[in-house]
Amino acid sequence: MELVIHTEDLTKYYGDRRGIVGLDLDVAPGEVFGFLGPNGSGKTTTIRTLLDFLRPSSGRAYLFGMDSRTDSVKIRAKVGNLPGEFNLDDRMTGEQLLAFFGRLRGVDGLGHARELARRFEVDLTRPMRQLSKGNKQKIGLVQALFHRPPLLILDEPTSGLDPLVQEEFHEILDEVRNEGRTVFFSSHVLSEVEHLCDHVGIVREGELVALETTDTLLAKRRRHMTVTFADPIDGALFARLPGVSDVHTDGTTMALQLTGGIDRVVKLAARYTIVDLELARPNLEEVFFTYYGGGPDGKGTA
Amino acid sequence: MNGVWALSRQTLVEQRRNIVVWGVAMGLLGMMYVMLYPAFKDTLNQYLKDFPEQYLKAFGISAGISDAAGFLNMEMFNLLAPLALPFFAILVGARAVAGSEERKTLDMLLSNPVPRWQLVVGRYLSMALGLAAILVLLALLTWVAAPIRGVHLPFSAVVQGAANLWPFCLFFGAVALLFSTFLRRGAAASGAAAAVLIAMYVANAVASISESVSQVRYVSLFNYYGTAIVSGIDWVHFLVILGLSLVLTALAAVAFQRRDIYT
């Protein structure tokens, strides 16, 4: 089975400034791949190198088995791309933009584009200058999707979208997945990646620090649990459990950190009378915290 | 080649208002000079008699103003038009790469399966077609004033005068196109191309006045521009200038192919 994206030691420096270093990445056909990392970690650099906007300092990237440098035009014919940052010509309407891109791609008719615009609830007849940031983002999504590409590359696709539209976007991604197409998208929102992705790559300061199935990632993550009991509790009982650390008790309230399953902790806690139980979703920094153990260094550069 | 057509068509659509404004503005100026000619004719010729030949040459008017074509040559086709009209091409050229990067429109455009050279060539083509449209408006509006005012002005003279501006302006557009692949800012690219235009004008003027630096005229495109409205198009110069603009465009395509696209 030919990989849709395959990079070998892909490295990009901007002069002395680090972009990405030694990236080895594999994305299989039909997969929804989440590319996760804080701002400035190298997500956009990776995407722009895959698309030949940037030339690697060393290493190579292959899409559909084709070299990103020499076969870029053939590659881009099979890719729908949503840039992380873009502007649209002020006077052009969505319809005009899509007709133009259709001509460049040899796509006849805007049937699918109109269908997508309807689902995203964006007006294709208005000039871009009249559109809000969120609506421009929707036009960006429509232009990435309307030609039904085998690979979608989306840089922070849901930024600026309201929750209802995000929901619609997630549905469309499900349809894309069901059609066997591949999606590569970057995000700094962990929950979104958890929901949508089969595999997750985590990039930090230009280096790929983890390449996991979403399930493995979730199993590894560290969560905060806070339990309030009816009576004062002895935290030492919980500290002995595997995967549990940083147990703090304050009278009837106990806070702890948890990696892996919650089953054992819940069963032990259930022997006492529980008033309240809270399980906080970890944010991206905490996932990094898991991977680096050490300090809050995992924040990356903003 | 589909990409080249689609890209140049798109630029022309974006530029359609500019093209009409440039064409009508330049045409009205031409019209105005035709209208003014009868009133200026005698006084100007009297006045010019007192000037040394070299000064007249410096301003491209050694051909004199014995007729309306000569007057138009002096005021319009050898002064105003070659200094102003290149700016249409310069602005289109500067926007091609650096300007688009600056406005953050290039990543999305190049997400389409278009080779980068087609973007450069498409820009050049739209520049050439847009200029042609402007020059048609300029020639028509200028010429139409002659019978109204009862001035003798052959249509072929106006057409040749206008046509001669075409490769001249394209050259500076191609200079801007090349700069826009080297520089990161659209304004820097158009500024650099404008500086080349002004420097060439000054070099030619200075070379005509001062014998000691007369050699510098050879680096100025104005030296090869001629006085087509009076003496007809010099086809060798016409084609060489056109060829130079194509060479600059090819260089721009190569330079763009080799570099990163900035954000």
HADDOCK unambig.tbl for C-alpha pairs under 7 A between the chains (distance, minus, plus):
assign (segid A and resid 53 and name CA) (segid B and resid 260 and name CA) 5.80 0.50 0.50
assign (segid A and resid 53 and name CA) (segid B and resid 261 and name CA) 5.22 0.50 0.50
assign (segid A and resid 54 and name CA) (segid B and resid 260 and name CA) 4.64 0.50 0.50
assign (segid A and resid 54 and name CA) (segid B and resid 261 and name CA) 6.16 0.50 0.50
assign (segid A and resid 55 and name CA) (segid B and resid 260 and name CA) 6.12 0.50 0.50
assign (segid A and resid 73 and name CA) (segid B and resid 113 and name CA) 4.70 0.50 0.50
assign (segid A and resid 73 and name CA) (segid B and resid 114 and name CA) 6.04 0.50 0.50
assign (segid A and resid 73 and name CA) (segid B and resid 115 and name CA) 6.06 0.50 0.50
assign (segid A and resid 74 and name CA) (segid B and resid 113 and name CA) 6.67 0.50 0.50
assign (segid A and resid 76 and name CA) (segid B and resid 111 and name CA) 6.16 0.50 0.50
assign (segid A and resid 76 and name CA) (segid B and resid 112 and name CA) 5.97 0.50 0.50
assign (segid A and resid 76 and name CA) (segid B and resid 113 and name CA) 4.86 0.50 0.50
assign (segid A and resid 77 and name CA) (segid B and resid 112 and name CA) 6.61 0.50 0.50
assign (segid A and resid 77 and name CA) (segid B and resid 113 and name CA) 4.85 0.50 0.50
assign (segid A and resid 81 and name CA) (segid B and resid 111 and name CA) 5.99 0.50 0.50
assign (segid A and resid 83 and name CA) (segid B and resid 107 and name CA) 6.55 0.50 0.50
assign (segid A and resid 83 and name CA) (segid B and resid 108 and name CA) 6.38 0.50 0.50
assign (segid A and resid 86 and name CA) (segid B and resid 104 and name CA) 5.01 0.50 0.50
assign (segid A and resid 86 and name CA) (segid B and resid 105 and name CA) 5.73 0.50 0.50
assign (segid A and resid 86 and name CA) (segid B and resid 108 and name CA) 6.93 0.50 0.50
assign (segid A and resid 87 and name CA) (segid B and resid 103 and name CA) 6.50 0.50 0.50
assign (segid A and resid 87 and name CA) (segid B and resid 104 and name CA) 5.31 0.50 0.50
assign (segid A and resid 87 and name CA) (segid B and resid 105 and name CA) 5.14 0.50 0.50
assign (segid A and resid 88 and name CA) (segid B and resid 105 and name CA) 6.03 0.50 0.50
assign (segid A and resid 101 and name CA) (segid B and resid 112 and name CA) 6.94 0.50 0.50
assign (segid A and resid 103 and name CA) (segid B and resid 6 and name CA) 6.52 0.50 0.50
assign (segid A and resid 104 and name CA) (segid B and resid 3 and name CA) 5.60 0.50 0.50
assign (segid A and resid 104 and name CA) (segid B and resid 6 and name CA) 6.46 0.50 0.50
assign (segid A and resid 104 and name CA) (segid B and resid 112 and name CA) 6.59 0.50 0.50
assign (segid A and resid 105 and name CA) (segid B and resid 112 and name CA) 6.55 0.50 0.50
assign (segid A and resid 105 and name CA) (segid B and resid 113 and name CA) 6.50 0.50 0.50
